[in-house]
Amino acid sequence: MSKLRSRFQGTKTAIRKRNRASYPLQRLLQYSRKYRSSIRLATICSVLNKIFDLAPPALIGIAVDVVVKQQDSIIARWGVKDVFTQFLILSILTVIVWILESVFEYAYARLWRNLGQKIQHDLRLDAYSHLQELELAYFEERSTGGLMSILSDDINQLERFLDVGANDLIQVSTTVIVIGGAFFVLAPSVAWMAMLPMPFILWGSVAFQRLLAPRYADVREKVGLLNARLSNNISGITTIKSFTAEDYEISRLAEDSEAYRQSNRHAIALSAAFVPLIRMIILVGFTALLLYGGMAAVAGKMSVGTYSVLVFLIQRLLWPLTRLGETFDQYQRAMASTNRVMNLLDTPIEIHTGDVSLPIEKVRGELELYNVTFAYNGRKPVIQNLSLHIPAGKTIAIVGSTGSGKSTLVKLLLRLYEVQSGSITLDDIEIRDLKFRDLRACIGLVSQDVFLFHGTVAENIAYGSPDATLNQIIEAAKVAEAHEFIMQLPQEYETIVGERGQKLSGGQRQRIAIARAILKNPPILILDEATSAVDNETEAAIQRSLERITIDRTTIAIAHRLSTVRNADCIYVMEHGFLVEQGTHEQLLEQERIYASLWRVQSGLR
């Protein structure tokens, strides 16, 4: 029964995904509802521009009528018999029409482009904001380059369509309606000839759109993989160089780039055929009007002026339709990108913030874990039935072999992951009930994998404390024993650290991370292998600073080096996700179990 239910749920999910992929334009329009007034105004300007753009053929027909009929022309029927005056009126109308066409062209170009920029800006911010709310597991299953492709390239693709393509579709529609109406008014007997190709053109456009959609979806997928490769390689350039893997990476990049090229080639092969085929269909309507309309004018069934207007208008009607190929090409690329962006926005948030506030000044820092069990997706439990107590203001240490679940515990405390069973409380409040900002504001994390942002030393120390003054930043650096080396940098606190802090050594990055935590001044401090990748001298400096900042503060120290945690109030020993020992350093040595064995190995006693 459970298998049947699972299969049914999978089928529903597949249908939901297919439906989402089928209506990208509808999804975009739903998102764009707040821009309705701007869209309406831009559309009006596009329509008016096209109407005034179509007016010159009518003016040419009237001019021909004046030349042929003179005092019996259309204008003469308005009471203006003088030929010069008739041409003067036509000239004035021409000037007005051209000015209005130019005015509305400027208006629609500005409106559509600004609209494209607004939607691009808001969509990127909304997508990134939603991305930040997603749980950590989402990022671990996806590449940075692929996400960058959505936030940058796909959103830019949509903006390019709004710049040009939306206006083209509106103006083509306006052309068909206005000229089609003019034909039935001026020459209903031959109007059907001009309209004859239209059903075939529309059918062909829809057919091409359906054929192109999966091809451009594949193009967007391939460019995402290509960007992922580039992003990954640039981040790992040191490893590539150290292993002399340049040729290997070029070959892998060539494969991804070739896959992208081939995907584009398949789409281009189809889209390039659209215009030539449409031209052949257009030729039928144009030739029919040229022949039968000309014979009607010779026979006197149609005026020469009307015939001239029709010949000009059918070109204005049919030839712009050849641009539909390019427009649909832009449209399909934009819709493929829209699907990817909207799918990101539709990704459900699995871990939601609570609604209980806990001001930082009221936090005591007492943590309690009760029967906590957690497993990463599709894997065995990393933590099983773990219960431990962390008193407020005390320093506790968590030690154990690699893979015992120590760092996972940090992620659970920060609610980067959700426990499968059991509970974690802070000051007797279930952390699921706390607001994310309140929970994470009261915890300072110093990780073994320090991440520094591209910016100055001062900006990185003040990260998370944007209102900090320079004096406060310097004081935090002094406590972290970072001030001395910072003053030796080229621009001191204004020195750019580079991406991920690559211009600094590992120990320097660690001390800046500690200064950042000191400046934040959280009630709870988590040290996740904070001294694992530094030399003895740097470790001693870091230990001195940690001894000062852990006083009267709840501190959780996760460590491989037992010497760094021997003075902790309580040491918890984990093994394969279970809590196997606990006590002070001396108590654990007396127990002669796992901790004592690790201590003897690290201290060189055996």
C-alpha positions as CSV (number, residue, x, y, z in Angstrom):
1,M,0.0,0.0,0.0
2,S,2.8,2.4,0.9
3,K,4.5,1.6,-2.4
4,L,1.3,2.4,-4.3
5,R,0.9,5.6,-2.4
6,S,4.6,6.5,-3.1
7,R,4.1,5.8,-6.8
8,F,0.9,7.9,-6.8
9,Q,2.7,10.8,-5.1
10,G,5.5,10.5,-7.7
11,T,3.0,10.6,-10.5
12,K,1.3,13.7,-9.1
13,T,4.7,15.4,-8.7
14,A,5.6,14.5,-12.3
15,I,2.3,15.9,-13.6
16,R,2.8,19.0,-11.6
17,K,6.3,19.5,-13.0
18,R,5.0,18.9,-16.5
19,N,2.2,21.4,-16.1
20,R,4.6,24.0,-14.7
21,A,6.8,23.5,-17.7
22,S,3.9,23.8,-20.1
23,Y,2.8,27.3,-19.1
24,P,6.0,29.4,-18.6
25,L,4.3,32.5,-20.0
26,Q,1.3,32.2,-17.7
27,R,3.7,31.9,-14.7
28,L,5.6,34.9,-15.9
29,L,2.4,36.9,-16.3
30,Q,1.3,35.9,-12.8
31,Y,4.6,37.1,-11.4
32,S,4.3,40.4,-13.4
33,R,0.9,41.4,-12.1
34,K,2.4,44.2,-10.0
35,Y,3.7,45.8,-13.3
36,R,0.3,45.8,-15.0
37,S,0.1,49.6,-15.4
38,S,3.6,49.7,-16.9
39,I,2.8,46.8,-19.2
40,R,-0.5,48.4,-20.3
41,L,1.2,51.8,-21.0
42,A,4.1,50.2,-22.9
43,T,1.5,48.1,-24.9
44,I,-0.5,51.2,-25.8
45,C,2.7,53.0,-27.0
46,S,3.7,50.0,-29.1
47,V,0.2,49.8,-30.7
48,L,0.1,53.6,-31.5
49,N,3.6,53.5,-32.9
50,K,2.6,50.7,-35.3
51,I,-0.6,52.5,-36.3
52,F,1.3,55.7,-37.2
53,D,4.0,53.5,-38.9
54,L,1.3,52.0,-41.1
55,A,-0.1,55.4,-42.1
56,P,2.4,56.4,-44.8
57,P,1.2,53.8,-47.3
58,A,-2.3,55.3,-46.9
59,L,-0.9,58.8,-47.5
60,I,1.0,57.5,-50.6
61,G,-2.3,56.1,-51.9
62,I,-4.0,59.4,-51.3
63,A,-1.2,61.2,-53.1
64,V,-1.5,58.9,-56.1
65,D,-5.2,59.6,-56.0
66,V,-4.6,63.4,-56.1
67,V,-2.2,63.0,-59.1
68,V,-4.6,60.8,-61.1
69,K,-7.9,62.5,-60.2
70,Q,-6.8,66.0,-59.1
71,Q,-10.1,67.9,-58.4
72,D,-12.0,64.6,-58.1
73,S,-9.6,63.1,-55.4
74,I,-10.5,62.0,-51.9
75,I,-9.2,65.3,-50.5
76,A,-11.2,67.2,-53.1
77,R,-14.4,65.7,-51.7
78,W,-13.6,67.4,-48.4
79,G,-13.9,70.8,-50.2
80,V,-10.3,71.4,-51.1
81,K,-10.1,71.6,-54.9
82,D,-6.7,73.3,-55.3
83,V,-4.1,70.6,-56.1
84,F,-1.2,72.5,-54.3
85,T,-3.3,72.8,-51.2
86,Q,-4.2,69.1,-51.3
87,F,-0.5,68.3,-51.4
88,L,0.2,70.8,-48.7
89,I,-2.4,69.1,-46.5
90,L,-0.8,65.7,-47.2
91,S,2.7,67.1,-46.4
92,I,1.4,68.5,-43.0
93,L,-0.3,65.1,-42.2
94,T,3.0,63.3,-43.2
95,V,5.0,65.5,-40.8
96,I,2.5,64.9,-38.0
97,V,2.4,61.1,-38.6
98,W,6.2,60.9,-38.6
99,I,6.6,62.9,-35.5
100,L,4.0,60.9,-33.6
101,E,5.5,57.6,-34.8
102,S,8.9,58.8,-33.5
103,V,7.5,60.0,-30.2
104,F,5.7,56.7,-29.6
105,E,8.8,54.7,-30.7
106,Y,10.9,56.5,-28.1
107,A,8.1,56.0,-25.5
108,Y,7.7,52.2,-26.1
109,A,11.4,51.6,-26.3
110,R,12.0,53.4,-23.0
111,L,9.0,51.8,-21.3
112,W,9.8,48.2,-22.4
113,R,13.4,48.4,-21.6
114,N,12.8,49.9,-18.2
115,L,10.1,47.3,-17.6
116,G,12.7,44.6,-18.5
117,Q,15.2,46.1,-16.1
118,K,12.6,46.3,-13.3
119,I,11.4,42.7,-13.7
120,Q,15.0,41.5,-14.1
121,H,16.0,43.4,-10.9
122,D,13.0,42.2,-8.8
123,L,13.1,38.6,-10.1
124,R,16.8,38.3,-9.3
125,L,16.3,39.7,-5.8
126,D,13.2,37.4,-5.2
127,A,15.1,34.4,-6.6
128,Y,18.2,35.1,-4.4
129,S,16.0,35.8,-1.4
130,H,14.2,32.6,-1.8
131,L,17.5,30.7,-2.4
132,Q,18.8,32.0,1.0
133,E,15.7,30.6,2.7
134,L,16.3,27.1,1.4
135,E,17.9,24.5,3.6
136,L,21.5,23.6,3.4
137,A,20.7,20.2,1.8
138,Y,19.4,22.0,-1.3
139,F,22.8,23.6,-1.9
140,E,24.7,20.4,-1.3
141,E,22.8,18.7,-4.0
142,R,23.4,21.4,-6.6
143,S,26.4,23.1,-8.1
144,T,27.2,26.8,-7.5
145,G,27.7,27.3,-11.2
146,G,24.2,25.9,-12.0
147,L,22.6,28.2,-9.5
148,M,24.6,31.2,-10.8
149,S,23.4,30.4,-14.3
150,I,19.8,30.7,-13.2
151,L,20.4,33.9,-11.2
152,S,22.4,35.6,-13.9
153,D,22.1,34.1,-17.4
154,D,18.5,32.9,-17.3
155,I,17.2,36.2,-15.8
156,N,19.2,38.2,-18.3
157,Q,17.7,36.1,-21.1
158,L,14.2,37.0,-20.0
159,E,15.2,40.7,-19.8
160,R,16.5,40.5,-23.4
161,F,13.1,39.2,-24.6
162,L,11.2,42.0,-22.8
163,D,13.5,44.6,-24.3
164,V,12.6,43.6,-27.9
165,G,10.5,40.5,-28.3
166,A,7.4,41.6,-26.4
167,N,7.1,44.7,-28.5
168,D,7.6,42.7,-31.7
169,L,4.7,40.4,-30.9
170,I,2.4,43.3,-30.0
171,Q,3.3,45.2,-33.2
172,V,2.8,42.1,-35.4
173,S,-0.6,41.6,-33.9
174,T,-1.5,45.2,-34.4
175,T,-0.3,45.0,-38.0
176,V,-2.5,42.0,-38.7
177,I,-5.6,43.7,-37.2
178,V,-5.2,47.1,-38.7
179,I,-4.2,46.1,-42.2
180,G,-6.6,43.2,-42.3
181,G,-9.4,45.6,-41.4
182,A,-8.2,48.1,-44.0
183,F,-8.3,45.4,-46.7
184,F,-11.9,44.5,-46.0
185,V,-12.9,48.2,-46.0
186,L,-11.0,49.2,-49.1
187,A,-11.3,46.1,-51.3
188,P,-13.3,43.3,-49.7
189,S,-13.3,41.4,-53.1
190,V,-9.5,40.8,-52.8
191,A,-9.1,40.9,-49.0
192,W,-9.2,37.1,-48.8
193,M,-6.1,36.9,-50.9
194,A,-4.1,38.9,-48.4
195,M,-5.5,36.9,-45.6
196,L,-5.0,33.5,-47.2
197,P,-1.5,32.9,-45.9
198,M,-2.4,34.0,-42.3
199,P,-3.8,30.6,-41.0
200,F,-0.7,28.8,-42.4
201,I,1.7,31.3,-40.9
202,L,0.0,31.1,-37.5
203,W,-0.1,27.3,-37.6
204,G,3.5,27.2,-38.6
205,S,4.5,29.6,-35.8
206,V,2.7,27.5,-33.2
207,A,4.2,24.2,-34.6
208,F,7.7,25.7,-34.5
209,Q,7.1,27.0,-31.0
210,R,6.2,23.5,-29.8
211,L,9.2,21.9,-31.6
212,L,11.6,24.5,-30.3
213,A,10.5,24.5,-26.6
214,P,12.2,21.2,-25.6
215,R,15.3,22.1,-27.6
216,Y,15.8,25.4,-25.8
217,A,15.1,23.8,-22.5
218,D,18.0,21.5,-23.2
219,V,20.1,24.5,-24.2
220,R,19.5,26.1,-20.8
221,E,20.3,22.8,-19.1
222,K,23.6,22.5,-20.9
223,V,24.7,26.1,-20.2
224,G,23.9,25.5,-16.6
225,L,26.3,22.5,-16.6
226,L,28.9,24.5,-18.4
227,N,28.7,27.3,-15.9
228,A,29.0,24.8,-13.1
229,R,32.2,23.4,-14.6
230,L,33.7,26.9,-15.0
231,S,32.7,27.9,-11.4
232,N,34.1,24.7,-9.9
233,N,37.4,24.9,-11.8
234,I,38.0,28.6,-11.0
235,S,37.4,27.8,-7.3
236,G,39.8,24.9,-7.5
237,I,42.5,26.5,-9.6
238,T,45.2,25.8,-6.9
239,T,44.4,22.1,-6.9
240,I,44.3,22.0,-10.7
241,K,47.8,23.6,-10.9
242,S,49.3,21.5,-8.1
243,F,48.2,18.3,-9.8
244,T,49.2,19.7,-13.3
245,A,45.6,18.8,-14.4
246,E,45.3,21.8,-16.8
247,D,45.0,19.6,-19.9
248,Y,42.6,17.2,-18.2
249,E,40.3,20.1,-17.2
250,I,40.5,21.7,-20.6
251,S,39.3,18.4,-22.1
252,R,36.4,18.2,-19.6
253,L,35.5,21.8,-20.3
254,A,35.6,21.1,-24.0
255,E,33.2,18.2,-23.6
256,D,30.7,20.4,-21.7
257,S,31.2,23.3,-24.2
258,E,30.7,20.9,-27.1
259,A,27.5,19.5,-25.6
260,Y,26.2,23.1,-25.2
261,R,27.2,23.9,-28.8
262,Q,25.5,20.8,-30.2
263,S,22.4,21.5,-28.2
264,N,22.3,25.0,-29.7
265,R,23.0,23.6,-33.1
266,H,19.9,21.4,-32.9
267,A,17.8,24.4,-31.9
268,I,19.3,26.6,-34.6
269,A,18.7,24.0,-37.3
270,L,15.0,24.2,-36.6
271,S,14.7,27.9,-35.9
272,A,16.6,28.9,-39.0
273,A,14.1,27.0,-41.2
274,F,11.2,29.1,-40.0
275,V,11.8,32.3,-42.1
276,P,12.4,30.7,-45.5
277,L,9.2,28.6,-45.1
278,I,7.2,31.6,-44.0
279,R,8.5,33.6,-47.0
280,M,7.2,30.9,-49.4
281,I,3.7,31.1,-47.8
282,I,3.8,34.9,-48.0
283,L,4.7,34.8,-51.7
284,V,1.4,33.2,-52.4
285,G,-0.6,36.0,-50.9
286,F,1.5,38.8,-52.4
287,T,1.5,37.3,-55.9
288,A,-2.3,36.8,-55.8
289,L,-3.0,40.4,-54.8
290,L,-0.5,41.8,-57.3
291,L,-2.1,39.8,-60.1
292,Y,-5.9,40.0,-59.3
293,G,-5.7,43.5,-57.7
294,G,-3.8,44.8,-60.7
295,M,-6.4,43.4,-63.1
296,A,-9.2,44.9,-61.0
297,A,-7.5,48.3,-61.2
298,V,-7.1,48.1,-65.0
299,A,-10.8,47.1,-65.3
300,G,-11.8,50.1,-63.3
301,K,-13.2,48.0,-60.4
302,M,-10.6,49.5,-58.1
303,S,-9.0,52.9,-58.1
304,V,-5.3,53.3,-58.8
305,G,-4.8,54.9,-55.4
306,T,-6.5,52.1,-53.6
307,Y,-4.4,49.5,-55.6
308,S,-1.3,51.4,-54.6
309,V,-2.3,51.4,-50.9
310,L,-3.1,47.6,-51.0
311,V,0.3,46.8,-52.7
312,F,2.2,48.8,-50.0
313,L,0.0,47.4,-47.2
314,I,0.3,43.8,-48.1
315,Q,4.1,44.1,-47.9
316,R,3.7,45.8,-44.5
317,L,1.4,43.0,-43.5
318,L,3.3,39.9,-44.7
319,W,7.0,40.7,-44.7
320,P,7.1,41.6,-41.0
321,L,5.8,38.2,-40.3
322,T,9.2,36.8,-41.4
323,R,10.5,38.4,-38.2
324,L,8.3,36.0,-36.2
325,G,11.1,33.4,-36.6
326,E,13.5,35.6,-34.7
327,T,10.8,36.7,-32.2
328,F,9.8,33.1,-31.5
329,D,13.4,32.2,-31.1
330,Q,13.8,34.9,-28.5
331,Y,10.5,33.9,-26.9
332,Q,11.4,30.2,-26.6
333,R,14.8,31.0,-25.1
334,A,13.1,33.4,-22.6
335,M,10.4,30.8,-21.7
336,A,13.0,28.1,-21.1
337,S,14.8,30.5,-18.8
338,T,11.6,31.5,-17.2
339,N,10.8,27.9,-16.3
340,R,14.2,27.5,-14.6
341,V,13.8,30.7,-12.6
342,M,10.2,30.0,-11.7
343,N,11.1,26.4,-10.7
344,L,13.6,27.9,-8.3
345,L,11.0,30.2,-6.9
346,D,8.6,27.3,-6.6
347,T,11.0,25.1,-4.6
348,P,9.4,24.5,-1.2
349,I,11.2,25.7,1.9
350,E,11.5,22.6,4.1
351,I,12.7,24.3,7.3
352,H,10.6,27.2,8.4
353,T,11.3,29.8,11.0
354,G,9.4,29.7,14.3
355,D,7.3,32.5,15.8
356,V,8.8,32.8,19.3
357,S,11.1,35.8,19.9
358,L,14.1,35.5,22.2
359,P,15.9,38.9,22.6
360,I,19.7,38.3,22.8
361,E,20.0,40.2,26.1
362,K,17.7,37.6,27.7
363,V,19.6,34.5,26.5
364,R,21.2,32.5,29.3
365,G,22.7,30.0,26.9
366,E,21.5,26.6,28.3
367,L,21.2,24.0,25.6
368,E,19.5,20.5,26.0
369,L,19.5,17.8,23.4
370,Y,17.1,14.9,24.1
371,N,17.1,11.7,22.0
372,V,18.2,13.5,18.9
373,T,18.5,11.4,15.7
374,F,19.5,12.7,12.3
375,A,20.5,11.2,9.0
376,Y,21.5,12.9,5.7
377,N,19.2,12.2,2.8
378,G,19.4,8.6,1.7
379,R,22.2,7.7,4.2
380,K,22.5,6.0,7.6
381,P,21.9,8.1,10.7
382,V,24.9,10.2,11.6
383,I,23.5,11.0,15.1
384,Q,21.4,8.4,17.0
385,N,19.5,8.9,20.2
386,L,21.9,11.6,21.4
387,S,21.1,13.3,24.7
388,L,23.4,15.8,26.4
389,H,23.2,18.9,28.6
390,I,25.2,22.1,28.0
391,P,24.9,24.4,31.1
392,A,24.7,28.1,30.6
393,G,28.1,29.9,30.9
394,K,30.1,26.7,30.8
395,T,32.6,25.4,28.4
396,I,31.9,21.9,27.1
397,A,33.9,20.0,24.5
398,I,32.8,17.4,21.9
399,V,35.5,15.0,20.7
400,G,35.6,11.9,18.6
401,S,36.9,10.3,15.5
402,T,36.2,11.6,12.0
403,G,32.6,10.9,11.0
404,S,31.3,10.6,14.5
405,G,28.8,13.4,14.0
406,K,30.5,16.3,15.7
407,S,30.1,19.0,13.0
408,T,26.6,17.7,12.1
409,L,25.7,18.6,15.7
410,V,26.7,22.2,15.0
411,K,24.4,22.3,11.9
412,L,21.5,21.0,14.0
413,L,22.0,23.6,16.7
414,L,21.9,26.4,14.0
415,R,18.9,24.6,12.4
416,L,20.7,24.4,9.1
417,Y,19.2,20.9,9.2
418,E,16.1,19.6,11.0
419,V,16.3,16.7,13.4
420,Q,14.4,13.6,12.4
421,S,13.4,12.8,15.9
422,G,14.0,14.1,19.4
423,S,14.3,17.8,20.4
424,I,16.8,20.6,21.0
425,T,16.0,23.4,23.5
426,L,17.6,26.7,24.2
427,D,16.7,28.1,27.6
428,D,13.9,25.5,27.8
429,I,12.4,26.7,24.5
430,E,12.3,24.3,21.5
431,I,14.5,25.8,18.8
432,R,11.9,24.9,16.2
433,D,9.7,27.5,17.8
434,L,12.3,30.2,17.8
435,K,12.7,32.8,15.0
436,F,15.7,32.1,12.8
437,R,17.2,35.5,13.4
438,D,16.9,35.2,17.2
439,L,18.3,31.7,17.3
440,R,21.3,32.4,15.1
441,A,21.9,35.9,16.5
442,C,22.8,34.4,19.9
443,I,25.3,31.9,18.4
444,G,28.7,32.8,17.2
445,L,30.4,30.1,15.0
446,V,34.2,29.9,14.4
447,S,34.6,27.1,11.8
448,Q,37.7,25.2,10.7
449,D,36.7,26.2,7.1
450,V,36.8,30.0,7.5
451,F,35.0,31.9,4.8
452,L,36.0,35.5,4.2
453,F,34.3,37.6,1.7
454,H,36.1,39.6,-1.0
455,G,36.5,43.0,0.8
456,T,38.6,44.6,3.4
457,V,39.9,43.2,6.7
458,A,37.6,45.6,8.6
459,E,34.5,44.6,6.5
460,N,35.1,40.9,7.3
461,I,35.6,41.5,11.0
462,A,32.4,43.6,11.1
463,Y,30.4,41.1,9.0
464,G,27.2,40.4,11.0
465,S,27.8,43.6,13.1
466,P,27.4,46.3,10.4
467,D,27.0,49.2,12.9
468,A,30.4,48.5,14.5
469,T,32.8,51.4,14.7
470,L,36.5,51.1,13.7
471,N,37.5,51.3,17.3
472,Q,35.3,48.3,18.2
473,I,36.7,46.4,15.2
474,I,40.3,47.1,16.3
475,E,39.5,46.1,19.9
476,A,38.0,42.8,18.7
477,A,41.1,42.2,16.6
478,K,43.3,42.8,19.6
479,V,41.4,40.3,21.7
480,A,41.7,37.8,18.9
481,E,45.5,38.6,18.7
482,A,45.0,39.6,15.1
483,H,45.8,43.3,15.4
484,E,49.6,42.9,15.1
485,F,49.6,41.1,11.8
486,I,46.8,43.3,10.4
487,M,48.9,46.4,11.1
488,Q,51.7,44.8,9.0
489,L,49.4,44.4,5.9
490,P,49.8,47.0,3.1
491,Q,46.7,49.0,3.9
492,E,46.2,47.7,7.4
493,Y,42.5,47.3,8.1
494,E,41.6,48.5,4.6
495,T,43.6,45.7,3.0
496,I,41.6,43.6,0.5
497,V,41.7,40.0,1.6
498,G,40.7,38.5,-1.8
499,E,38.1,36.0,-2.6
500,R,37.6,33.6,0.3
501,G,40.5,35.4,2.0
502,Q,43.1,33.8,-0.3
503,K,45.6,36.6,0.3
504,L,45.9,35.6,4.0
505,S,47.3,32.6,5.6
506,G,45.2,30.0,7.3
507,G,46.1,31.2,10.8
508,Q,45.4,34.8,9.8
509,R,41.9,33.8,8.5
510,Q,41.2,31.9,11.7
511,R,42.1,34.9,13.9
512,I,39.9,37.3,11.7
513,A,37.0,34.8,12.1
514,I,37.5,34.8,15.9
515,A,37.6,38.6,15.9
516,R,34.3,38.5,13.9
517,A,32.8,36.3,16.6
518,I,34.1,38.5,19.4
519,L,32.6,41.6,17.8
520,K,29.3,39.8,17.5
521,N,29.5,39.1,21.2
522,P,27.1,36.1,21.3
523,P,25.9,34.4,24.5
524,I,26.8,31.0,22.9
525,L,30.1,30.4,21.1
526,I,30.8,27.3,18.9
527,L,34.4,26.5,18.0
528,D,34.3,23.9,15.3
529,E,38.0,22.7,14.9
530,A,39.1,26.3,15.2
531,T,42.8,25.4,15.5
532,S,42.9,22.3,13.4
533,A,44.8,23.9,10.4
534,V,47.3,26.2,12.1
535,D,50.9,25.9,13.4
536,N,51.8,25.6,17.0
537,E,52.6,29.3,17.5
538,T,49.3,30.4,15.9
539,E,47.4,27.7,17.9
540,A,48.9,29.1,21.1
541,A,47.9,32.7,20.1
542,I,44.4,31.5,19.3
543,Q,44.1,29.5,22.6
544,R,45.1,32.7,24.5
545,S,42.3,34.7,22.9
546,L,39.8,31.9,23.3
547,E,40.5,31.6,27.0
548,R,39.6,35.3,27.4
549,I,36.4,35.2,25.3
550,T,34.9,32.0,26.8
551,I,34.7,33.4,30.3
552,D,31.0,33.5,31.4
553,R,29.9,32.4,28.0
554,T,28.4,29.1,26.9
555,T,31.1,27.6,24.7
556,I,31.0,24.4,22.6
557,A,34.4,23.4,21.4
558,I,34.6,20.6,18.8
559,A,38.2,19.4,18.5
560,H,40.5,16.6,17.3
561,R,43.4,18.0,19.3
562,L,42.5,17.0,22.9
563,S,45.1,19.4,24.3
564,T,42.9,22.3,23.2
565,V,39.9,21.1,25.3
566,R,41.5,19.5,28.4
567,N,40.3,22.4,30.6
568,A,36.7,22.2,29.5
569,D,34.1,21.8,32.2
570,C,32.8,18.7,30.6
571,I,34.0,16.6,27.6
572,Y,31.6,14.5,25.6
573,V,33.0,11.7,23.5
574,M,31.1,10.6,20.4
575,E,31.5,7.5,18.3
576,H,29.4,6.6,15.2
577,G,26.7,9.1,16.2
578,F,26.4,7.8,19.8
579,L,27.5,9.5,23.0
580,V,29.9,7.0,24.5
581,E,31.7,8.9,27.3
582,Q,31.4,12.1,29.3
583,G,33.3,13.8,32.1
584,T,36.2,16.1,32.8
585,H,39.7,15.4,31.3
586,E,40.9,13.7,34.5
587,Q,37.7,11.6,34.9
588,L,37.9,10.3,31.3
589,L,41.6,9.4,31.7
590,E,40.6,7.4,34.7
591,Q,38.0,5.5,32.8
592,E,40.7,4.1,30.5
593,R,38.4,3.9,27.5
594,I,38.2,5.7,24.1
595,Y,39.3,9.2,25.3
596,A,42.2,7.8,27.3
597,S,43.4,5.9,24.3
598,L,43.1,9.0,22.0
599,W,45.0,11.0,24.6
600,R,47.9,8.6,24.8
601,V,48.2,8.6,21.0
602,Q,48.2,12.4,20.7
603,S,50.5,12.9,23.6
604,G,53.0,10.3,22.4
605,L,52.7,8.0,25.3
606,R,52.5,5.0,23.1
